[in-house]
Amino acid sequence: MIRRLAERGALAALALTLSGLAGLAAEENDYPTDARVDYVFGCMAANGQTRESLQKCSCSLDQLAAILPYDKYVQASTILSMRQGIGNRANEFKSTKIFDDKVADLRRAQAEAEIRCYHG
């Protein structure tokens, strides 16, 4: 009886541990597949269409995703896209400090990812 309770307790502890790890993995992997593919394709277009480029670009995205949550990535990417336009709306995105900070966070994460994947 005691042995059975101990086994159940161990199984319950294992289940809690695994569910916690799954939650952490989900947090680190919150970039949807289409966003991951789009990033890697763009990276490969800039760095060559080679197997080595594929590996480095994939590594870079994994590192970026570990540093910057997906919602912050989307915000910064949107700001960068809006800055490419012309007119008053584009100027607002170019001259607002909070937008500068969001883009700076993305740039820092990209730089860290590059160091880890291309120079490490």
C-alpha positions as CSV (number, residue, x, y, z in Angstrom):
1,M,0.0,0.0,0.0
2,I,2.7,2.5,1.0
3,R,4.8,1.5,-2.1
4,R,1.8,2.1,-4.3
5,L,1.2,5.6,-2.8
6,A,4.9,6.4,-3.3
7,E,4.7,5.3,-6.9
8,R,1.6,7.4,-7.4
9,G,3.3,10.4,-5.8
10,A,6.4,9.9,-8.0
11,L,4.2,9.7,-11.1
12,A,2.3,12.8,-10.0
13,A,5.6,14.7,-9.5
14,L,6.8,13.5,-12.9
15,A,3.6,14.7,-14.5
16,L,3.9,18.1,-12.9
17,T,7.5,18.4,-13.9
18,L,6.7,17.5,-17.5
19,S,3.8,19.9,-17.7
20,G,6.0,22.6,-16.4
21,L,8.6,21.9,-19.0
22,A,6.0,21.8,-21.7
23,G,4.9,25.3,-20.6
24,L,8.4,26.6,-20.8
25,A,8.9,25.0,-24.2
26,A,5.7,26.7,-25.4
27,E,6.9,30.1,-24.1
28,E,10.2,29.7,-25.9
29,N,8.5,28.4,-29.0
30,D,5.7,31.0,-29.4
31,Y,6.7,31.9,-32.9
32,P,4.2,30.4,-35.3
33,T,5.6,28.1,-38.0
34,D,4.8,30.5,-40.9
35,A,6.6,33.3,-39.1
36,R,9.6,31.0,-38.6
37,V,9.7,30.0,-42.2
38,D,9.3,33.5,-43.4
39,Y,12.2,34.6,-41.2
40,V,14.5,31.8,-42.4
41,F,13.6,32.4,-46.1
42,G,14.4,36.1,-45.7
43,C,17.6,35.4,-43.9
44,M,18.7,32.9,-46.6
45,A,17.9,35.3,-49.3
46,A,20.3,37.8,-47.7
47,N,23.0,35.2,-46.8
48,G,22.9,32.7,-49.7
49,Q,20.8,29.7,-50.5
50,T,23.1,27.1,-49.0
51,R,22.7,24.3,-46.4
52,E,25.1,26.3,-44.1
53,S,23.0,29.4,-44.5
54,L,19.9,27.3,-43.7
55,Q,21.5,26.1,-40.5
56,K,22.8,29.5,-39.4
57,C,19.5,31.2,-40.2
58,S,17.5,28.6,-38.3
59,C,19.9,28.9,-35.4
60,S,19.5,32.7,-35.5
61,L,15.8,32.5,-35.3
62,D,15.9,30.0,-32.5
63,Q,18.1,32.3,-30.5
64,L,16.0,35.4,-31.4
65,A,12.9,33.5,-30.2
66,A,14.6,32.6,-26.9
67,I,15.4,36.3,-26.3
68,L,12.4,38.2,-27.7
69,P,8.8,37.1,-27.3
70,Y,6.8,36.8,-30.5
71,D,4.5,39.7,-29.8
72,K,7.5,42.0,-29.3
73,Y,9.0,40.7,-32.6
74,V,5.7,41.5,-34.4
75,Q,5.5,45.0,-32.9
76,A,9.1,45.8,-33.9
77,S,8.7,44.3,-37.4
78,T,5.5,46.3,-37.9
79,I,7.2,49.5,-36.9
80,L,10.1,48.8,-39.3
81,S,7.6,48.2,-42.1
82,M,5.7,51.4,-41.3
83,R,8.9,53.4,-41.3
84,Q,9.5,52.5,-44.9
85,G,6.5,54.4,-46.0
86,I,6.1,58.1,-46.7
87,G,3.9,60.8,-45.3
88,N,2.7,61.8,-41.8
89,R,2.0,58.2,-40.6
90,A,5.5,57.0,-41.5
91,N,7.0,60.1,-39.9
92,E,5.1,59.2,-36.6
93,F,6.8,55.8,-36.7
94,K,10.1,57.3,-37.4
95,S,10.1,60.0,-34.7
96,T,8.5,58.3,-31.6
97,K,10.8,57.2,-28.8
98,I,8.7,54.2,-27.7
99,F,8.9,52.9,-31.3
100,D,12.7,53.4,-31.3
101,D,12.9,51.4,-28.1
102,K,10.9,48.5,-29.5
103,V,13.1,48.4,-32.7
104,A,16.2,48.6,-30.5
105,D,15.1,45.6,-28.5
106,L,14.7,43.6,-31.8
107,R,18.1,44.8,-33.1
108,R,19.8,43.8,-29.8
109,A,18.2,40.3,-30.0
110,Q,19.2,40.0,-33.6
111,A,22.8,41.0,-32.8
112,E,22.9,38.4,-29.9
113,A,21.5,35.7,-32.2
114,E,24.1,36.6,-34.9
115,I,27.0,36.3,-32.4
116,R,25.7,33.0,-31.1
117,C,25.1,31.5,-34.6
118,Y,27.5,33.1,-36.9
119,H,30.5,33.8,-34.7
120,G,30.2,31.2,-32.0
